[in-house]
Amino acid sequence: MDYIRLGDSGLYVSRIAIGTIPFGSGGGFEKIAGLGVEDARRQIDEALDRGVNFFDTANLYSAGDAERVLGEALGSRRDDIVLTSKARTAVGEGPNDAGASRYHLTRAVEDSLARLRTDHLDLLYLHQWDGQTPLRETIETVNALIREGKVRYWGVSNYSGWQLAKTVYEARLSGLEPPVAHQAYYTPEAREIEYEIIPAARDLGLATFGWSPLGEGLLNGKVRRGQDTPSDTRQGTGWPEPHVTDWDRAYDLIDLFDEIARDLGWTIPQVVISWILHRPGIDGTVIAARRFEHLQEDLDAAELELPEDARDRITQASQLPAYYPWWHRLMNGQDRPEPAETDLIREHHRQVFGSGDAGGA
């Protein structure tokens, strides 16, 4: 297992994190969760034996029951892991039962600690941007939790590039601890974060961890063109995510993954996860599985490296358009390229210049 330093912190984590969305039950997650303590403990033991030290949960998952199951399953192994949770999303119907206010975040973290049977979170993610609470209040609250020993580091999730920049610089200008990591949805079918979010994170010193590398079951090999999706899979339950804008493109990519997997003797999930782990600016990804054999299969992917030609086929087939200002910078701005985006923006050469190279690149 490879480890990376988490952003500009001194904390080292495995490039694979274990997600706990399948743990527990309740809160609208019944169709995709349901693992109890013994099943969770089996996953934890397997992951630790493989070198994984990064475990990811959230107070949203199964209305907090995922945290409860994780805390009980960890037992005495709590200090063997880097434990994260998330807050900000609604946990009730009251006006202060959501958001990134001092009131809500403080209560949410204390409730998570109780469910997890621990006195601190190693990393607290803010699960979504809060456009109503003053950002300074949120940053001061998280820093107070750090000073109190309830949180060690903090990060954000599902933020736009400008929101990352605003958060980091507001913290720095206030003399407070900025976030060190962010989570974002990233698969070969959904590469939107390459435009602004990954370059922003790289420039600001934040680690980027993708969530749901298999597209919430979209890319597990069971969703195929013209076929009914099995009812025992997440996509077969009518789960509303991910947001797919071009189903023909998605099916074409799945066919490509299947072809590559067959050639290599791999599975489609292994092809997808291996491609993601070798992408520019991606520090790691969060896997989650209800079935133990699927967890093992996904963990195996961390030890596999796609041949260069296979990686290139996936990259080219899944390439999104060179939206402005990328196409303009390729034509006019590569005499002084920006390091945070150069390797990503240059993948658009063929779209902008055909088979030739960018002028000045």
CORKAWO-V491063 format. One record per pair of residues at least 12 apart in sequence whose C-alpha atoms are under 8 Angstrom apart, sorted by the first residue. I is the first residue (numbers start at 1). J is the second residue. D is the distance in whole Angstrom. If there is no record, write none. Layout:
i=I j=J d=D
i=I j=J d=D
//
This chain:
i=1 j=14 d=7
i=1 j=15 d=7
i=1 j=50 d=7
i=1 j=51 d=6
i=1 j=52 d=7
i=1 j=302 d=7
i=1 j=303 d=7
i=2 j=14 d=6
i=2 j=15 d=6
i=3 j=15 d=6
i=4 j=283 d=7
i=6 j=180 d=7
i=6 j=181 d=7
i=6 j=206 d=7
i=6 j=207 d=5
i=7 j=180 d=5
i=7 j=181 d=6
i=7 j=205 d=5
i=7 j=206 d=4
i=7 j=207 d=4
i=8 j=180 d=6
i=8 j=205 d=5
i=8 j=206 d=7
i=8 j=207 d=8
i=9 j=180 d=6
i=13 j=52 d=8
i=13 j=53 d=6
i=13 j=54 d=6
i=13 j=82 d=7
i=14 j=51 d=7
i=14 j=52 d=5
i=14 j=53 d=6
i=14 j=54 d=6
i=14 j=284 d=8
i=15 j=52 d=8
i=15 j=277 d=8
i=15 j=283 d=6
i=15 j=284 d=4
i=15 j=285 d=6
i=16 j=52 d=6
i=16 j=54 d=7
i=16 j=284 d=6
i=16 j=285 d=5
i=16 j=286 d=6
i=16 j=287 d=7
i=16 j=299 d=8
i=16 j=302 d=7
i=17 j=52 d=7
i=17 j=53 d=7
i=17 j=54 d=5
i=17 j=55 d=5
i=17 j=56 d=7
i=17 j=284 d=7
i=17 j=285 d=6
i=17 j=286 d=5
i=17 j=287 d=6
i=18 j=47 d=8
i=18 j=52 d=8
i=18 j=54 d=6
i=18 j=55 d=5
i=18 j=56 d=6
i=18 j=286 d=6
i=18 j=287 d=5
i=18 j=288 d=6
i=19 j=55 d=6
i=19 j=56 d=5
i=19 j=57 d=6
i=19 j=286 d=6
i=19 j=287 d=5
i=19 j=288 d=5
i=20 j=55 d=8
i=20 j=56 d=6
i=20 j=57 d=5
i=20 j=61 d=8
i=20 j=66 d=6
i=20 j=70 d=8
i=20 j=288 d=6
i=21 j=33 d=6
i=21 j=57 d=7
i=21 j=61 d=6
i=21 j=62 d=8
i=21 j=66 d=7
i=21 j=288 d=7
i=22 j=34 d=6
i=22 j=35 d=6
i=22 j=66 d=8
i=22 j=288 d=7
i=22 j=289 d=7
i=22 j=290 d=6
i=23 j=35 d=5
i=23 j=36 d=6
i=23 j=40 d=7
i=23 j=61 d=8
i=23 j=62 d=8
i=23 j=65 d=7
i=23 j=66 d=5
i=23 j=67 d=8
i=23 j=69 d=6
i=23 j=70 d=7
i=24 j=36 d=6
i=24 j=61 d=8
i=24 j=62 d=6
i=24 j=65 d=5
i=24 j=66 d=4
i=24 j=67 d=8
i=24 j=68 d=8
i=24 j=69 d=6
i=25 j=62 d=5
i=25 j=63 d=8
i=25 j=65 d=6
i=25 j=66 d=7
i=26 j=62 d=5
i=26 j=63 d=6
i=26 j=65 d=7
i=27 j=60 d=8
i=27 j=61 d=7
i=27 j=62 d=5
i=27 j=63 d=5
i=28 j=62 d=7
i=29 j=61 d=7
i=29 j=62 d=5
i=30 j=62 d=7
i=31 j=234 d=7
i=31 j=237 d=7
i=32 j=233 d=8
i=32 j=234 d=6
i=32 j=290 d=8
i=33 j=62 d=8
i=33 j=290 d=7
i=35 j=290 d=7
i=36 j=69 d=6
i=37 j=69 d=5
i=37 j=70 d=7
i=37 j=72 d=7
i=37 j=73 d=5
i=38 j=73 d=7
i=40 j=69 d=7
i=40 j=70 d=7
i=40 j=73 d=6
i=41 j=70 d=8
i=41 j=73 d=5
i=41 j=74 d=7
i=43 j=292 d=7
i=43 j=295 d=7
i=44 j=73 d=8
i=44 j=74 d=7
i=46 j=296 d=8
i=47 j=299 d=8
i=50 j=299 d=8
i=53 j=80 d=7
i=53 j=81 d=5
i=53 j=82 d=6
i=54 j=81 d=6
i=54 j=82 d=5
i=54 j=83 d=6
i=54 j=84 d=8
i=55 j=81 d=7
i=55 j=82 d=6
i=55 j=83 d=5
i=55 j=84 d=6
i=56 j=83 d=6
i=56 j=84 d=5
i=56 j=85 d=6
i=56 j=286 d=8
i=57 j=84 d=6
i=57 j=85 d=5
i=57 j=86 d=7
i=58 j=84 d=8
i=58 j=85 d=5
i=58 j=86 d=4
i=58 j=87 d=7
i=59 j=85 d=7
i=59 j=86 d=6
i=59 j=87 d=6
i=59 j=91 d=8
i=59 j=108 d=8
i=59 j=112 d=6
i=60 j=86 d=8
i=60 j=87 d=8
i=60 j=89 d=7
i=60 j=90 d=8
i=60 j=91 d=7
i=63 j=91 d=7
i=64 j=112 d=8
i=64 j=115 d=7
i=65 j=115 d=8
i=67 j=112 d=7
i=67 j=115 d=6
i=67 j=116 d=5
i=68 j=115 d=5
i=68 j=116 d=5
i=68 j=117 d=8
i=69 j=116 d=8
i=70 j=116 d=7
i=71 j=115 d=7
i=71 j=116 d=4
i=71 j=117 d=5
i=71 j=118 d=8
i=72 j=116 d=7
i=72 j=117 d=7
i=78 j=118 d=8
i=82 j=122 d=6
i=82 j=123 d=8
i=83 j=121 d=6
i=83 j=122 d=5
i=83 j=123 d=6
i=84 j=121 d=6
i=84 j=122 d=6
i=84 j=123 d=5
i=84 j=124 d=6
i=84 j=125 d=7
i=85 j=112 d=8
i=85 j=121 d=7
i=85 j=123 d=7
i=85 j=124 d=5
i=85 j=125 d=6
i=86 j=124 d=6
i=86 j=125 d=5
i=86 j=126 d=6
i=86 j=127 d=6
i=87 j=100 d=8
i=87 j=105 d=7
i=87 j=108 d=6
i=87 j=109 d=7
i=87 j=124 d=8
i=87 j=125 d=7
i=87 j=126 d=5
i=87 j=127 d=6
i=88 j=100 d=5
i=88 j=104 d=8
i=88 j=105 d=7
i=88 j=108 d=8
i=88 j=126 d=6
i=88 j=127 d=6
i=88 j=128 d=6
i=88 j=130 d=8
i=89 j=127 d=7
i=89 j=128 d=7
i=99 j=130 d=6
i=99 j=133 d=7
i=100 j=126 d=7
i=100 j=129 d=8
i=100 j=130 d=6
i=100 j=133 d=6
i=100 j=138 d=6
i=101 j=133 d=6
i=101 j=134 d=8
i=101 j=137 d=7
i=101 j=138 d=6
i=101 j=141 d=8
i=102 j=137 d=7
i=102 j=138 d=6
i=102 j=141 d=5
i=105 j=141 d=7
i=105 j=142 d=8
i=106 j=141 d=7
i=106 j=145 d=8
i=109 j=150 d=8
i=119 j=149 d=8
i=119 j=150 d=6
i=120 j=149 d=6
i=120 j=150 d=4
i=120 j=151 d=5
i=120 j=152 d=7
i=121 j=150 d=6
i=121 j=151 d=5
i=121 j=152 d=6
i=122 j=151 d=6
i=122 j=152 d=5
i=122 j=153 d=6
i=123 j=151 d=6
i=123 j=152 d=6
i=123 j=153 d=5
i=123 j=154 d=5
i=123 j=155 d=7
i=124 j=151 d=7
i=124 j=152 d=8
i=124 j=153 d=6
i=124 j=154 d=5
i=124 j=155 d=6
i=124 j=156 d=8
i=125 j=154 d=6
i=125 j=155 d=4
i=125 j=156 d=5
i=125 j=157 d=6
i=125 j=182 d=8
i=126 j=154 d=8
i=126 j=155 d=6
i=126 j=156 d=5
i=126 j=157 d=6
i=127 j=156 d=6
i=127 j=157 d=5
i=127 j=158 d=7
i=128 j=156 d=7
i=128 j=157 d=6
i=128 j=158 d=6
i=128 j=159 d=7
i=129 j=157 d=8
i=129 j=158 d=7
i=129 j=159 d=6
i=129 j=163 d=8
i=135 j=167 d=7
i=135 j=170 d=8
i=136 j=170 d=7
i=136 j=171 d=8
i=139 j=167 d=8
i=139 j=171 d=6
i=139 j=176 d=7
i=139 j=177 d=8
i=139 j=178 d=8
i=140 j=176 d=7
i=142 j=154 d=7
i=143 j=176 d=7
i=143 j=177 d=6
i=153 j=179 d=7
i=153 j=180 d=7
i=154 j=178 d=8
i=154 j=179 d=5
i=154 j=180 d=6
i=154 j=181 d=7
i=155 j=179 d=4
i=155 j=180 d=6
i=155 j=181 d=5
i=155 j=182 d=5
i=156 j=179 d=7
i=156 j=181 d=7
i=156 j=182 d=5
i=156 j=183 d=7
i=157 j=182 d=5
i=157 j=183 d=5
i=157 j=184 d=6
i=158 j=182 d=8
i=158 j=183 d=6
i=158 j=184 d=5
i=158 j=185 d=7
i=159 j=182 d=8
i=159 j=184 d=8
i=159 j=197 d=8
i=160 j=196 d=8
i=160 j=197 d=6
i=161 j=196 d=5
i=161 j=197 d=4
i=161 j=198 d=8
i=161 j=200 d=6
i=161 j=201 d=8
i=162 j=200 d=8
i=164 j=197 d=8
i=164 j=200 d=7
i=164 j=201 d=7
i=165 j=200 d=7
i=165 j=204 d=7
i=167 j=179 d=8
i=168 j=204 d=7
i=179 j=206 d=7
i=180 j=205 d=7
i=180 j=206 d=5
i=180 j=207 d=6
i=181 j=206 d=5
i=181 j=207 d=4
i=181 j=208 d=6
i=181 j=209 d=8
i=182 j=201 d=8
i=182 j=206 d=7
i=182 j=207 d=6
i=182 j=208 d=5
i=182 j=209 d=6
i=183 j=208 d=6
i=183 j=209 d=5
i=183 j=210 d=6
i=183 j=211 d=6
i=184 j=208 d=7
i=184 j=209 d=7
i=184 j=210 d=5
i=184 j=211 d=6
i=185 j=210 d=5
i=185 j=211 d=5
i=185 j=212 d=7
i=185 j=213 d=8
i=186 j=210 d=5
i=186 j=211 d=6
i=186 j=212 d=7
i=186 j=213 d=6
i=186 j=215 d=8
i=187 j=210 d=8
i=187 j=212 d=8
i=187 j=213 d=5
i=187 j=214 d=7
i=187 j=215 d=6
i=187 j=272 d=8
i=187 j=276 d=7
i=188 j=272 d=7
i=188 j=275 d=8
i=188 j=276 d=7
i=188 j=314 d=7
i=188 j=315 d=8
i=188 j=318 d=6
i=189 j=215 d=8
i=189 j=250 d=6
i=189 j=253 d=7
i=189 j=318 d=6
i=191 j=319 d=8
i=191 j=320 d=7
i=192 j=320 d=8
i=194 j=344 d=7
i=198 j=281 d=6
i=198 j=282 d=8
i=198 j=340 d=8
i=198 j=341 d=8
i=199 j=281 d=8
i=199 j=340 d=5
i=199 j=341 d=5
i=200 j=340 d=7
i=202 j=281 d=7
i=202 j=340 d=6
i=203 j=340 d=6
i=207 j=282 d=8
i=207 j=283 d=6
i=208 j=281 d=7
i=208 j=282 d=5
i=208 j=283 d=5
i=208 j=284 d=7
i=209 j=282 d=6
i=209 j=283 d=6
i=209 j=284 d=5
i=209 j=285 d=5
i=209 j=286 d=7
i=210 j=282 d=7
i=210 j=284 d=6
i=210 j=285 d=5
i=210 j=286 d=6
i=211 j=285 d=6
i=211 j=286 d=5
i=211 j=287 d=7
i=212 j=285 d=8
i=212 j=286 d=6
i=212 j=287 d=6
i=212 j=288 d=7
i=213 j=272 d=7
i=213 j=273 d=6
i=213 j=276 d=7
i=213 j=285 d=7
i=213 j=286 d=7
i=213 j=287 d=7
i=214 j=269 d=7
i=214 j=272 d=7
i=214 j=273 d=8
i=215 j=242 d=6
i=216 j=234 d=7
i=216 j=235 d=7
i=216 j=241 d=7
i=216 j=242 d=7
i=217 j=233 d=7
i=217 j=234 d=6
i=217 j=235 d=6
i=218 j=235 d=6
i=218 j=242 d=8
i=219 j=254 d=7
i=219 j=268 d=7
i=219 j=269 d=7
i=219 j=272 d=8
i=220 j=268 d=6
i=220 j=269 d=5
i=221 j=254 d=7
i=221 j=258 d=7
i=221 j=267 d=8
i=221 j=268 d=6
i=221 j=269 d=7
i=223 j=235 d=8
i=224 j=251 d=6
i=224 j=254 d=7
i=225 j=251 d=6
i=253 j=314 d=8
i=253 j=317 d=7
i=253 j=318 d=7
i=256 j=314 d=8
i=257 j=271 d=7
i=257 j=272 d=7
i=257 j=314 d=8
i=260 j=310 d=7
i=269 j=297 d=8
i=269 j=298 d=7
i=269 j=301 d=8
i=270 j=297 d=7
i=270 j=298 d=6
i=270 j=300 d=7
i=270 j=301 d=5
i=270 j=304 d=8
i=271 j=301 d=7
i=271 j=306 d=7
i=273 j=298 d=7
i=273 j=301 d=6
i=273 j=302 d=8
i=274 j=301 d=6
i=274 j=302 d=6
i=274 j=304 d=6
i=274 j=305 d=6
i=274 j=306 d=6
i=275 j=305 d=8
i=275 j=306 d=7
i=275 j=311 d=6
i=275 j=314 d=8
i=277 j=302 d=8
i=280 j=343 d=7
i=280 j=344 d=7
i=319 j=348 d=8
i=321 j=348 d=8
i=321 j=351 d=7
i=322 j=348 d=6
i=322 j=351 d=7
i=322 j=352 d=7
i=326 j=345 d=7
i=327 j=348 d=8
i=327 j=352 d=6
i=330 j=345 d=8
i=330 j=346 d=7
i=330 j=349 d=8
i=330 j=352 d=8
i=330 j=358 d=6
i=330 j=359 d=7
i=330 j=361 d=8
i=331 j=358 d=6
i=331 j=359 d=6
i=332 j=359 d=7
i=332 j=360 d=8
i=333 j=360 d=8
i=334 j=358 d=8
i=334 j=359 d=7
i=334 j=360 d=5
i=334 j=361 d=5
i=335 j=360 d=5
i=335 j=361 d=6
//
